[in-house]
Amino acid sequence: MDNLVEEIKEINQENDIFGTYNKAKSICDFLELDSNKEILEKNNLIAIYGSWGSGKSCLMKTIYNNLNSEKFDVMWFDTWKYEKDDNLAFSLFKYIGKDNFFDKIKENGSNVLNNAYGIFKSLAKGVELNLGIFNIKPGEAMDEAEKQDEKIKNDINNQKCLWEKIEEFESIFKSVKLNNDKRLVVFLDDLDRCESDNIITLISAIKLLLSINKNIIFIIGVDKTAVTLALKNKYNNDYNKADEYLEKIFSITFELINNIQTQNFLKYISEITGLEEKNSELILSFFETLHFTNARQIKKILRKYYFMKEYLKDKGIDIDDNRNVLLILYIIILNIYYSDEYKYIIRTDKEKIYENITFFYYDKDGLKKQGRYTAYEKYCNIKYNNGEEYNMHKLLVRFSSYKIINNEMKSAFYLNGEAHNDYKNWLNIFDDNNICSEFIKFIISNNYNFKNLIKDNEFDDEKVVNILNIINDII
């Protein structure tokens, strides 16, 4: 199934899940406007901001494939793929020049290209001075010293300094015309996967050297977190001003924020899970409630589920029930991204952990009362508007965060009053706003969400543990 393949692909209206298509078309329109030509000549470094896995590559690929070919030539450079080159900035320069301007630069002498190699190298590792090793006999020392002295004098007169080389390079590269009247748009992908030094070196080289040719536009996918970390690693301090640094580099920026396209996403979930689209709505609500909306992470979770689902079906789990699918997806999320929570949710003895936890509340007179949490199990009832009532003690214990065992549990209501039957009040016990609390809030917000896990009007923990064990064996 194509949707399961991790690849950079062009987005269109039919396969757009995260609102990428309209963003890409708008950026194309911006670049193609004749009235923007002067702006782009003066500001030819463009950043696509987005977190890791948010879909920057697919956005850029869509722009790459849809730019007006009468106005632009396009080129794609995989920085992560080529970063093992010990002079990555020069590799980029040579890559974009091979069909555009390299021959014209050679016309000015091979020394220009040789100097360019050294200039780009110096950005990464500094200028190195190789003094060499003299292997001479004592009697020849004076003659050799005189020869070296003469050589040094010649070098002083003939050797160009770094700033002279840069000036020469700039004067030539700035005026070089491309092989046609089109402008060249260079897309740099996967920069956030590179090592810290390469991130900073490449951005610096483009800003200081490559951007001087106004016929070339660079579009770079940027993860601000990765740049911040790169700066911290490079300068060995707590550098928290990534925005400030990036503002000096990029005058034109576009933000990529995942905006789930409901209908396409429901279709996508349906294709992966086998559920009908109307039953996929529960899964969509689940992702949104947990704020789990990173494009790459969602695809990874669904891909994992797809490869497991026939095995789970063979073990007796009803994967046609969207509530079971929801539970499985949640367990996969914990397993991949919240390992500490995963370790605790699969514990068969989790309820015993709560035996020594202090639970306190205030009675109707405002007096503080306390006791062991397990002593109040009988009060942990949830009553819904339709009159159905369930004891949810085991559900809350099973799905609560492991972090809660280090804290007092509290209630903001009167146990002796009618309010204890309101599930919203019980959520005050689990109000630490982590993924476990969000899941509990979601699953008990509607009694449909958990009725498949109810037996004799209480949460069937034995059934859940069985599902957890089956998943744990294959996950």
N, C-alpha and C positions, 0 to 999 in steps of 0.2 A: 504494500500500500504506500503510495507516494507520500501521503501525509506523515508517515512515520519516519521518513528519511530526513536526517539532519543535514540540510543543504541550503545554500543561498539560492533563492528562487525569486523570480519576478512576481509581484503581487498584482492581482487584478480585482475587479469588483466582485467576482464570484468566490475567490479564495481568500479574500481579505478578512482576517479574524480580529485584528487589533487596530483597525483604523489607519493602516499604513498607506493604502492606495491614494486616498484624497490628499494626504500629506505629500506624497511623492509627486502627484500631478501638479500641486500648487507650487512646489519648488521648481519643477520643470518650467512652468509658466513664468516664474520669477526670473529664471536664468535666460529665457528666450526673449523677454521684452527688449526691444531695441532701445527704449528709453533707459534701461538699466545697464547698457554697455559701459558707459563711463564709470558708473559706480563699481562695476565688477573689475574694471581695469585698475582702480585704485584700492579695491578691497577684494583681492582674488584668493583669499584663504577663507574657506567656509567650513564651519564645524556642524556636524550632526550630533547633538548631545543626547545621550541615552544611557541607561544603566546596562551592565553586562547582561546579554541575553534578551534585551528589549526589542530587538529586530532591526538594529541599525544597518546590518548587512543587506537584509531584504529591501529595506527602504532605498539604499544606495543602488542596489541592483535594478530596482524598478526605475529610478531616475536614469541610470546608465542606459537602459534599454528603450527609454521613451524620449530622450532629448532629440530635438530637431537635427537630423543628420546634415541638413544643408547649412547649418550654422556652427555645428560643433563636431569635432572628433572626440572620441572618448577612449580612456585607457584605464585598466584595472590593475592595481598593484597589491598583492597579498603580503603585507608586511610580516606577518607571523611566519609565512612560508619561507621567506628569504632572510629572516633575521640572523641566521647563522653566518651570513656574510660578514666578515670583520670590518667592512666599510659599507654599512647598509645605506647611508645617505648617498654615497657615490653610485651605488647600485641603482638606487631610484633615479638619480640624474641620468645615468646611462640608459636605463630602461625606457624612460620617456623620451630620450633623445635619439634613440636608434633609428626611428623612422621619420624623425621630425627636423632635427637640427644638428646632429652629430657631424655630418659631412661638412656643414657650413663652418662649424667651429674648427674642424681640422684644417680648413683653408687658412686659418690664422696661425698655424704651426702646431706641431704635436706637443710642444712644451705647455701649451694652454691646457690640454687635457691632463698632462702629467701633473701640472700645478693644481688642477681641479681635484685630482685624486688626493693630493696632500692636504688641500684645504678642508675637504670633507672629513678626512681622517683626523685632522687636528681638532675638529669639533667634538669628536668622541673620546680621543685619548690624549689630546694635547700634543704639542710639537716635540718630537723625540730627537735628541742629538746623539748621533752615534760617533764616538771618538775613535773607535777602532783600537787595535792592539799592535804596538810596534815590536817587531822581532829583529833587532839589529845588534851587531857586535859593538863592543865598547869603542874600538878604533874608528868605527864609521859614524859615531854619534854626532860629531860636529857637522860632517857633510849632510847627514840626514836631517839635522836640525835646520840647516840652511835651506834645504829643499822644502821642508815643511813650512818654514817662514815665508818662502816665496809663494807656496801654494795658498797659504792663508791670505796673503796680500791679493792674490788673484781672486780668491773666493769673495773677499770683501768687496772688490770692485764689480764682480760678475754675478754673485749670488743675490737673488731678490729676497727681500724680507717677506714675511707672511702678508702684511698689509698691502705690499706692492703686488703680490700675486692675486690677492682678492680684488684689488682695484682693476687689474688687467682682466681678470675673469668676468667681473661685473660689467665692464665696458663692452665686452664682446657678447656675453650672454644676453644682456639687456636688449641689445639691438638686433639679435638674431630673429629672423622671420621664420615662421613655420612653413612647411612645404606647400601650403595652400592658404587661402584667406580665412579659413575657419579658425576658431579658437579651440584649444585643446583642454578638455576637462579630465583631470586625473583623480581617480577615486582611490583612496587609501583605506583598506579594510583590515580588520583584526588588530588594530594598533593596541587595544587594551589587553591582548594576549601576550604581547612582547615583554621582554625584560625591561626593568625600570630605565636603565641607561639608554636603551634603544628608543624608548618612547620619547624621552626628553631630547636626545640627539636628533632624531628624525624631525620632530616638530621645529626645533631650533634651526636646522639646516634649511628647511623649507621657508621659514620666516626670513632668515638672514640672507639666503642666497637664491633659492629657486623662485621665490615669489617676485623677484625683480623683473622677470619677463612677464609683461602684462597680457600676453596672448595665452597664458596658461592659467587655468583655474583649478585649485586643489579643493576637493571635498573630502573631509576626513571625519570618520566616525570616532567620537571621543566619549569615553567614560570618565567623568570627573573624579570618581573615586580612584580609578587606576592612575590618573595623572597626579593626584594628591599623594598617593603612595610612592609613585616614582620620584617625585620631588623630595619626599622625606628620605627615601633610600639614598638618593644621589648626594644630598647635602647633609645627611646625618643629623637632621634636627626635626623638630615637630612643625613641619610646614603645613599650615592650615589655610593657605590663601590661594587655593587652586583657581577660584573664580578670577582673582586679581591677575594671576599669571596668564590664564587663558584669554582674558579680555585684551591683553596686550598683543596676543597672537591673532585672535579671530575677531574681526569687526562684524562679520555676518554669521549668525548662528540660528539653528533651528532645533527646537526641542522635540524629542520623540517620547511621547507619553502614551502608554498602551490604553486604547479606548476600545473596549470590546464591542465588536459588531455582532449584536445578539443573534440575528438570524443565521449568519454564516458560522458563528461559533457553535450554535445548537446543531447545525448540520455536521460540523466537524466532530463534535462529541458523539453524535449519533453514529457516524461512520466508524469511529474507533471502538466504541463500547457495544454497538449493536442495539442500543436502545432506540425507541421511537423518539422523534424530535420533541414531542410534548413531554416525554418522560425525562428528556435530557435537561429540561428547565431546572430541575432540582439540582443537578450537577453544576449548572451555570451559577445558580444562586449560592451554592456552596463555595465555589471559587471566589466569588465576589465578597461574600461575608468574611472569609478568612483573609481577604486582601491578597490573595494568591493570584496575581495577574501578570507575572513576568512571562513573556511569550515562550522563552526557551525552557523555563522550568515547567510550565504547563504541558508543553509537548513532551518533555522528558517523563513526566508522571504518566501521561496517557499512553506513551509508548511502552512504558514498563507494564502498565495494566494490560495492554493489548497482547503482549507476549505471555502473560500469566493466565489470561482469562479461561482458556480451554482447560488448563490444568485445574483451576479452581472449580470449574464446572464439573469436571470428572470426580472431584472430591466431594461433590454434593452441595456446593454453594450455588444458590439460585442467582445467576448473574443477569437474569432478565428482570430482577427486582432492582429498581434504581436506587433504593435505599441500601442494598448490599453493595452496589457499585460505589456509592458514596463512601461507605465505611472502608472499603478496600482502598480507594484513592487516598483517603485520609491516612491510613496506615502507611501507604507508600510514601506520602509526603513526610511523615515523621521519620521513617526509616532513612530517607535520603538527606533531609535537611535539618532534622531535629533529633539527633541520635539519642540524647539523654532522655527526652520524652518517650522515645520509642522503647528504650530499655524498660521503662516503668510501666508502660501501658500493656506490655505482654507478660508482666509478672502474674503468675497464678495466685499469689498470696497478697495481692495489693491491698486488700481490705484490712489485713492485719497491721499494715503500716499506720492506719488511722486510729488504732486502739489507744494510743498514747497522745493523741493530738487534743489539745484543749480547745473546746468550743465554748464561746461565751455569747451572751445575749442580754437584753434588758427586758425585764418583765413590765407589766402594765403600770407599775408604780415608779418605773425608771430605775429600779435597782439592778445592778449588774449581777448576773448569774453565770455560772460556768460549770463545765463537767466534761467528761470524755465525749468526743464527737459521736462515737458509736451508740451512746446511750440515747441519742435523739433520732435514731433511725426511723422510729414510728411516726415522727412528725414530718418526715421528708416526703410529703405528698404533693402532687401537682393536680390541680383541678382545672379543667378547661371549660369554656363557655357552653359546650354541648353537654356538660354534665359528667363527662368521663374523668375518672380520677385514678392516678397511678402513684405507687411509691417509687421514687426515683433515687433512693439512697445508693443503690449499687451502680446505677448509671453515673452519678456524680463522682463516686469513688473511682470507678474504672477509668473515666476519661479526664479526671483532674490532673493538673500538672504535678510533676514530682517536686517542684519547688515549694508546694504548699505544705509539705511535711516539715519544713523548717519554720513555719509561722503559726501563730494563733489563727484559728478560723473564727470568723465573726458573723453575726447576723444583725441586721439593722431593723428588725421587726420584733413584735411580741409573740413569743411562742404560745402564750395562753390566749391569743386572740385568733380571729378568723384569718388573719393575713398569712398564716403559715401555709395556707393552701394555694397561694399565688406563686407560681414558678418563678416569676420575676424577682421576688424577694429572696428566693433561694440562690439566685445568681449572685447576690451580694457576697456570698461565701467565696466565690471564685472570680473576683473582680480584678485580678492582676493583669488583665489585658494581654495575655499571651495567646498563642495559637490554640492551646487546649481550652481556655476559657471561651474563645470565639466559637470553637466547635461545639462546646456544651450549649452555649446560647442558641446556636443555629439548630441543633438537633432537637432541643426541647421547645423551640418557639412554635412548633406546629406538631400536634400529636401524631400526624401521619408519618413524620420523619423517623420515628422510632418504634411504631406499633409492631413492626415485624420482629422486634427484639423484646416484646412483652409476653410474659407468661404468668397467668393467675394475677393479673393487675400489678405486676411488678417487673422490673427490668430483669431479663433473663441473662445473667452474667455468664452462666455456664455455656450458653450458645455463643456468646461473643468470644469467650476464651477459646472455644473450639475453632471459630473462624480465624482468630489471631494466630493460633498454632499452625493452621494450614497455610496461612500466608507466610508466616515466619520460616517455614520449611523451604519455601520456594523463592522468597524475595531476594 
